[in-house]
Amino acid sequence: MRRERERRCLEARRVFVSPESIYTTLMDRKETELQFVVCIKNEGYQASLELRKIYRALPDSEALAHRLIRVIDESGEDYLYPTDYFAPITLPQTISDKPV
């Protein structure tokens, strides 16, 4: 039981991503490239964001300059959220080639 708890703590530490790293990752991607992020925080946005859910991020360099990210949320519309609420992810080619 204790080992399982320690393993989970180690995994949680690996998932942590600083706001600067998501900013750098998203700025480095091409505007035409599909971008996906996973929600790691939803304080104040529980109705719009589900923890650990993958969302599509839309390119918006002006928003990123203000440490915000444009995400298509649970409403199906795109809204701006703080970058530290998400971690960038890269999907396998077979998944990212599927129509959205």
Helices and strands as residue ranges (DSSP letters): H 2-15, H 19-28, E 35-39, E 54-58, H 61-65, E 68-72, E 78-82, G 83-85, E 86-89, H 93-96
